[in-house]
Structures are given as structure tokens and as C-alpha cells.
């Protein structure tokens, strides 16, 4: 299946989403086009609850869901 390079990213910096696997809320920090997968890659900050600390992670678009 060909990759649609004109499709816009689903989220933009500042948006909120959740990790599909765990449901943890995240804030989108940066968006870039992936090199080896037909998807966008998002740098996100996982908004962990105290006493855990927030941390950054890069995930493909298909691993995120709407918050």
C-alpha cells in the first residue's frame, strides 16, 4: 500500500493524547515524519502521577489515541 505523504499529522505540539497500550496521558512536544515507517513520530512527555516524574518518549502515531 503506498504511503500518503500529503496526510497531515493527527496531533500538533501542545495537544494532549494517551498511550494506546497503557492509557497514560501525554503532551505532544514535537512532530516529525518517520524515515522507515509510513507514519509520523511524536516526541511526547508522559504525564506521570506523583510520586513518579514525567519523562519524554518518542512514539509513532499508531501508538497514540485521543485523550
N, C-alpha and C positions, 0 to 999 in steps of 0.2 A: 504494500500500500504506500503510495507516495506521501511525503511529508508536506503539509500545508504551511509554508514559510510565511504566509500572509496572515495567519491566525494570530490575533493579539493575545497577550498573556492574560490569564484569568484573574490574577491579582496584581496590585501595584504596591510600591513601598508605602508603608503606613497602614495597609489593610490588615485585618485580623482573619485568621483561618484556624484550622485544627489539624493535627497529625491524624491521618486516617487510621493508623494502626493502634494508637493509644488514646486518641481523643484529646490530647494535651493542647491547650490553646497556644498559638504562636502569633507573632507580629512579623510581617514581611519587611525585611531590611533592604533587599536588593533583588533584582530580577535580571537574568541573562539567558540567552539562547544556549541550549546544550550542544556540545560538539558531537557526541556519539550516540545520543538518544533523541528521538523525534519529539522533544518536549522542552519546556522552559525549566530552568533550575532556579530555585529561590533560596536566598540566604535568609534564614529566619532566626528569630530569638524565641526560644521556648520559654513561655511564661510560667515557670515552675512556682509552686506554692511554697511558702516558708515552712520549714527551715531550709529547704533546697534553694539553690541560687539559679537565676535564669542563665541559659547558655545558648550559644549560637550553633547553627547546624545548617548544612546545605541539603536540600531535598528536591527531587523532581516534582513537577506539577501533579502527576498522578498519585503522589503520596499525601496530598493535601485535600481537605474537604472544607466546605463552608462552616464557619463557626456557629 
